[in-house]
Amino acid sequence: MEEFFSKNISWVKRRIWDFDFLMVLPLIGISILSTLAIYSATVNRAGIENQYKSEIIWQVLSYISLIVFTFFNYRNLKNQLSWIGYFVTILLLLVVFAFPAKNGAHSWITLPGFQFQPSEFAKLFLILTISDYMEKAKEKGETFGFKHGFVILSVMFVPFALTLAQPALGQALVMLGITGAMMILFLERKQLAVFLIILAILTGFIFTIRTIFPDQSVHFINNLPVMKHQKQRIITFIDPNADPKGIGYQVTQGITAVGSGQLFGRGFANAGQTQGNWVPEQWTDFIFSAIGEEFGFIGSSLLLFLFFFLLYRMIQLGLNAPDYFSAYYIAGVVGMFAFQIIENVGMNLAIMPVAGITLPFVSYGGTSLLTNFILVGIVLSIGIRRKKLSF
């Protein structure tokens, strides 16, 4: 037993030099801003005034998970384990429908004193499973074709469809973002060029129609065979002022909160929109509006810089990944976080549609926070194993 511990301590000492502390520093800064914002957004709301205490507990558990998965060999997550986890999460995504809906969605499995959101874990295993499949294809020297496209999209479609049926549109869209980011790395150059051109055309078309033909767009959306609340979110994206006291209320109040922060903010726990509870669900989807109001443009820019630096460190590691699996995995994680950050900040500023997507590491939510830290922990695990030990 003594020899076992001696060997493991020696291993940790050798590996600690490869630990990317610069990836953890922005996480600490983001956690501090998150705690302050959640406290401010909930302290005056009856029934959830102690929400920040729960968030602190989840943060402690998440940092512990980060350390555990950093020293857990990421290679053990490949092959059968990734697929087993994938099918378990599919089962859990079916089980959620047996539990009562919360806020109109069957997204949670509620147990005595505890609840969790399976779609968060589904994103983790979606990245692991697709990474495993792509690595095997690359090792065989195969290029992207119909077979690979069919398999990858099928793997993504099952959790996507089940999550969309809850309904949880935001979580489902994140799965699309994950798959798209990983496909960018998997495609050949010519295929990638076609993919990016199509994506640019679609994006340009959507924003052009939104700008030039807002009234016609609203009329078109009203005739689409989709759920009422989904129509309302799209209409609010096209014209945030279409119904400022109705469907556009949350977006309008969010913009007001961000704008009132100006350059330096109105001060911690001293902002009218946030302290007056004007922004609905501000501690989750609209947490960025609380940061913008209380810490201003400077505080918001600091948060975005921390996100940028975190993603930059991941990309740097991905460029020096020790194997295909690591490269695809990091691409999926970066794609997931980037998609969520752009969408969440964008919807707080009314330049993206409200889709129920939280801000990673900042919005309140235990399952989301824990999953995000596990994802980063696996990235750090790749980092400390990218070099062979010398004896």
C-alpha positions in Angstrom: 0.0 0.0 0.0 2.8 2.4 0.9 4.5 1.6 -2.5 1.2 2.3 -4.3 0.8 5.8 -2.7 4.5 6.6 -3.3 4.2 5.8 -7.0 1.0 7.9 -7.3 2.4 10.9 -5.5 5.5 10.7 -7.7 3.3 10.6 -10.8 1.3 13.7 -9.6 4.5 15.6 -9.0 5.8 14.9 -12.5 2.5 15.7 -14.1 1.8 18.9 -12.1 4.2 20.8 -14.3 2.0 20.2 -17.3 -1.1 21.3 -15.6 -2.5 24.4 -17.3 -3.1 26.8 -14.5 -3.8 29.6 -17.0 -7.0 27.7 -18.0 -8.2 27.7 -14.4 -7.5 31.4 -13.6 -10.3 32.7 -15.9 -12.7 30.1 -14.4 -12.0 31.5 -10.9 -12.7 35.0 -12.2 -15.9 33.9 -13.9 -17.1 32.1 -10.7 -16.6 35.2 -8.7 -18.7 37.3 -11.1 -21.3 34.5 -11.3 -21.7 34.4 -7.5 -22.0 38.2 -7.2 -24.5 38.4 -10.1 -26.7 35.6 -8.8 -26.7 37.1 -5.3 -27.8 40.4 -6.6 -30.4 39.0 -8.9 -32.1 36.8 -6.3 -31.5 38.5 -2.9 -34.7 40.5 -3.2 -36.9 37.8 -4.7 -39.1 35.9 -2.3 -38.5 32.2 -2.2 -35.1 32.2 -3.9 -33.3 34.8 -1.9 -30.7 32.2 -0.7 -30.1 30.8 -4.2 -26.5 32.1 -4.2 -25.7 29.8 -1.3 -26.8 26.8 -3.4 -24.7 28.1 -6.3 -21.6 28.3 -4.0 -22.1 24.7 -3.0 -22.4 23.6 -6.6 -19.2 25.6 -7.5 -17.3 23.8 -4.7 -18.5 20.4 -6.0 -17.7 21.4 -9.6 -14.1 22.4 -8.8 -13.6 19.1 -7.0 -15.0 17.3 -10.2 -12.6 19.4 -12.2 -9.6 18.1 -10.2 -10.9 14.5 -10.3 -11.3 14.5 -14.1 -8.0 16.2 -14.6 -6.1 13.3 -13.1 -8.5 10.7 -14.6 -7.0 9.4 -17.8 -9.2 10.7 -20.6 -8.3 7.7 -22.8 -10.5 5.6 -20.5 -13.5 7.6 -21.7 -13.1 6.3 -25.3 -14.5 3.2 -27.0 -17.2 1.4 -25.0 -17.5 3.8 -22.1 -18.4 6.8 -24.3 -21.1 4.8 -26.0 -22.5 3.3 -22.8 -22.8 6.8 -21.3 -24.5 8.0 -24.5 -27.2 5.3 -24.3 -27.7 5.9 -20.6 -28.4 9.6 -21.3 -30.8 8.6 -24.0 -32.6 6.5 -21.5 -32.7 9.4 -19.0 -34.0 11.7 -21.7 -36.9 9.3 -22.0 -37.4 9.0 -18.3 -37.9 12.8 -17.9 -41.3 12.6 -19.5 -42.5 10.5 -16.5 -41.8 13.5 -14.2 -44.0 16.6 -13.9 -43.2 19.5 -16.2 -41.4 22.5 -14.7 -41.9 25.9 -16.3 -43.8 24.0 -19.1 -40.9 21.6 -19.9 -40.2 18.0 -19.0 -36.4 18.7 -18.6 -35.8 17.6 -15.0 -35.6 14.3 -13.1 -36.7 15.2 -9.5 -35.6 12.9 -6.7 -36.0 13.5 -2.9 -33.9 16.6 -2.1 -32.2 16.6 -5.5 -32.9 17.2 -9.2 -30.9 17.1 -12.4 -31.2 17.9 -16.1 -30.2 14.9 -18.3 -29.8 17.0 -21.4 -26.7 18.6 -19.8 -25.0 15.2 -19.5 -26.3 14.3 -23.0 -24.1 17.1 -24.4 -21.0 15.7 -22.6 -21.5 12.2 -24.0 -22.5 13.5 -27.4 -19.0 15.1 -27.7 -17.3 11.9 -26.4 -19.2 9.6 -28.7 -18.7 11.6 -31.9 -15.0 12.1 -31.0 -14.6 8.4 -30.7 -16.3 7.7 -34.0 -14.3 10.4 -35.8 -11.0 9.2 -34.5 -11.7 5.6 -35.7 -12.6 7.0 -39.1 -9.4 9.1 -39.3 -7.2 6.2 -38.1 -8.6 4.1 -41.0 -7.7 7.0 -43.4 -11.3 7.5 -44.4 -12.6 10.9 -45.5 -16.0 12.4 -44.9 -18.7 10.9 -47.0 -22.4 9.9 -46.9 -21.8 7.1 -44.4 -20.0 9.2 -41.9 -22.5 12.1 -42.3 -25.4 9.7 -41.7 -23.8 8.1 -38.6 -22.7 11.5 -37.0 -26.1 13.1 -37.7 -27.9 10.1 -36.4 -25.9 10.1 -33.2 -26.8 13.8 -32.8 -30.4 13.5 -33.9 -31.6 11.2 -31.1 -30.8 13.3 -28.1 -31.6 16.4 -30.2 -35.1 15.2 -30.9 -35.8 14.0 -27.4 -34.5 17.3 -25.9 -36.6 19.3 -28.4 -39.7 17.3 -27.4 -39.3 18.3 -23.8 -39.5 21.1 -25.1 -36.0 22.6 -24.5 -35.1 24.4 -27.7 -32.0 26.0 -26.4 -30.4 22.7 -25.2 -31.3 21.1 -28.6 -29.7 24.0 -30.5 -26.5 23.6 -28.5 -26.2 20.0 -29.7 -26.4 21.4 -33.2 -23.6 23.8 -32.4 -21.5 21.0 -30.9 -21.9 18.8 -34.0 -21.2 21.7 -36.4 -18.0 22.6 -34.6 -16.7 19.1 -34.7 -17.6 18.7 -38.3 -15.5 21.7 -39.2 -12.5 19.8 -38.0 -13.5 16.5 -39.6 -14.3 17.8 -43.1 -11.8 18.0 -45.9 -10.8 21.5 -47.1 -13.1 21.7 -50.1 -16.0 20.3 -48.0 -15.3 22.8 -45.3 -15.3 25.7 -47.7 -18.7 24.6 -49.0 -20.0 24.2 -45.5 -18.8 27.7 -44.4 -20.2 29.3 -47.5 -23.7 27.8 -47.0 -23.6 28.8 -43.3 -22.6 32.4 -44.2 -25.3 32.7 -46.8 -28.0 31.4 -44.4 -26.8 33.8 -41.6 -26.7 36.7 -44.0 -30.1 35.9 -45.3 -31.7 35.7 -41.9 -30.3 39.1 -40.7 -31.1 40.8 -44.0 -34.7 39.7 -43.9 -34.9 40.7 -40.2 -33.6 44.2 -41.1 -35.4 45.0 -44.3 -38.7 43.1 -44.0 -39.6 42.9 -40.3 -43.4 43.2 -40.8 -43.5 40.5 -43.5 -41.3 38.3 -41.4 -43.6 38.6 -38.4 -46.6 37.7 -40.6 -44.7 34.7 -42.0 -43.7 33.5 -38.5 -47.3 33.7 -37.3 -48.3 31.2 -40.0 -45.6 28.6 -39.2 -46.8 25.3 -37.7 -44.7 25.6 -34.6 -45.5 26.1 -30.9 -46.9 29.5 -29.8 -44.0 30.3 -27.4 -41.5 29.5 -30.2 -43.3 31.9 -32.5 -43.2 34.6 -29.8 -39.4 34.2 -29.4 -38.8 34.5 -33.1 -41.0 37.5 -33.4 -39.2 39.2 -30.4 -35.9 38.6 -32.2 -37.2 40.2 -35.4 -38.7 43.2 -33.5 -38.0 43.4 -29.8 -40.4 46.4 -29.5 -43.3 44.5 -31.2 -45.0 43.9 -27.8 -42.8 45.5 -25.0 -45.3 44.7 -22.3 -46.1 41.2 -23.5 -43.9 38.8 -25.4 -41.1 41.3 -25.6 -41.1 42.3 -22.0 -38.1 40.2 -20.9 -35.9 41.3 -23.8 -36.9 44.9 -23.3 -36.1 44.9 -19.6 -32.9 43.1 -20.3 -31.7 45.7 -22.8 -32.7 48.5 -20.3 -30.7 46.9 -17.6 -27.6 46.5 -19.7 -27.9 50.0 -21.1 -28.4 51.6 -17.7 -25.0 50.2 -16.5 -23.2 52.5 -19.0 -19.4 52.5 -18.6 -18.7 51.6 -14.9 -22.1 50.2 -13.8 -24.5 51.3 -11.1 -22.7 49.4 -8.4 -23.0 45.9 -6.8 -26.5 45.3 -5.4 -27.4 48.9 -6.3 -29.0 48.6 -9.7 -32.6 49.5 -10.2 -33.6 46.9 -12.8 -31.9 44.1 -11.0 -32.8 45.0 -7.4 -36.3 45.9 -8.5 -36.8 42.4 -10.0 -37.8 43.9 -13.4 -36.0 41.2 -15.5 -37.7 37.8 -15.4 -35.5 34.7 -14.8 -32.5 37.1 -14.5 -30.4 34.6 -12.5 -30.5 32.1 -15.3 -30.9 33.1 -19.0 -30.6 36.8 -18.4 -27.7 36.9 -15.9 -25.6 38.9 -18.3 -28.1 41.8 -18.0 -27.4 41.9 -14.2 -23.6 42.0 -14.8 -24.1 44.7 -17.4 -26.2 46.9 -15.1 -24.1 46.5 -12.0 -20.6 46.4 -13.4 -21.2 48.3 -16.7 -19.3 48.0 -20.0 -16.0 47.5 -18.1 -17.4 44.5 -16.1 -19.1 43.0 -19.1 -16.0 43.3 -21.2 -13.9 41.7 -18.4 -16.3 38.7 -18.4 -16.1 38.4 -22.1 -12.3 38.6 -22.0 -12.2 35.8 -19.4 -14.3 33.7 -21.7 -12.1 34.5 -24.7 -8.9 33.6 -22.7 -10.4 30.3 -21.6 -11.4 29.3 -25.1 -8.0 30.5 -26.4 -6.2 28.2 -24.0 -8.4 25.3 -25.1 -7.7 26.0 -28.8 -4.0 26.2 -28.1 -4.1 22.8 -26.4 -6.3 21.4 -29.3 -3.6 22.5 -31.8 -1.1 20.4 -29.9 -3.5 17.5 -29.1 -1.8 14.1 -28.7 -4.4 12.2 -30.8 -7.4 12.6 -33.0 -9.8 11.9 -30.2 -8.4 14.8 -28.1 -8.6 17.2 -31.1 -12.2 16.4 -31.9 -13.2 16.5 -28.2 -11.7 19.9 -27.7 -13.3 21.2 -30.9 -16.7 20.0 -29.5 -16.1 21.7 -26.1 -15.0 25.0 -27.6 -17.9 24.9 -30.1 -20.4 24.3 -27.3 -19.1 27.1 -25.0 -18.7 29.5 -27.9 -22.2 28.9 -29.2 -23.7 29.3 -25.7 -21.8 32.5 -25.0 -22.6 34.2 -28.3 -26.3 33.2 -28.2 -26.8 34.1 -24.5 -25.0 37.5 -24.7 -26.7 38.2 -28.0 -30.2 37.5 -26.7 -29.5 39.8 -23.7 -28.6 42.5 -26.3 -31.6 41.6 -28.6 -29.3 40.7 -31.5 -30.0 37.0 -31.1 -33.3 35.2 -30.5 -34.3 34.1 -26.9 -33.7 30.4 -26.9 -33.4 29.4 -23.2 -29.7 29.0 -23.4 -27.7 29.8 -20.2 -24.4 31.5 -19.9 -21.7 28.9 -19.2 -20.3 28.9 -15.7 -22.3 32.1 -14.9 -26.0 31.3 -15.0 -27.6 29.5 -12.0 -27.9 25.8 -12.4 -26.2 22.9 -10.7 -26.3 20.3 -13.4 -25.1 22.7 -16.0 -22.2 24.0 -13.8 -21.1 20.5 -12.9 -21.2 19.3 -16.5 -19.2 22.3 -17.7 -16.5 21.8 -15.1 -16.2 18.1 -16.0 -15.8 19.1 -19.7 -12.9 21.4 -18.8 -11.5 18.8 -16.4 -11.2 16.3 -19.3 -9.5 19.0 -21.4 -7.0 19.5 -18.6 -6.5 15.7 -18.5 -5.6 15.8 -22.2 -3.2 18.7 -21.4 -1.2 16.9 -18.7 -0.9 13.8 -20.9 0.1 15.4 -24.1 3.8 14.7 -23.4 5.3 11.4 -22.6 7.0 11.2 -19.2 10.8 10.9 -19.3 12.6 8.7 -16.8 
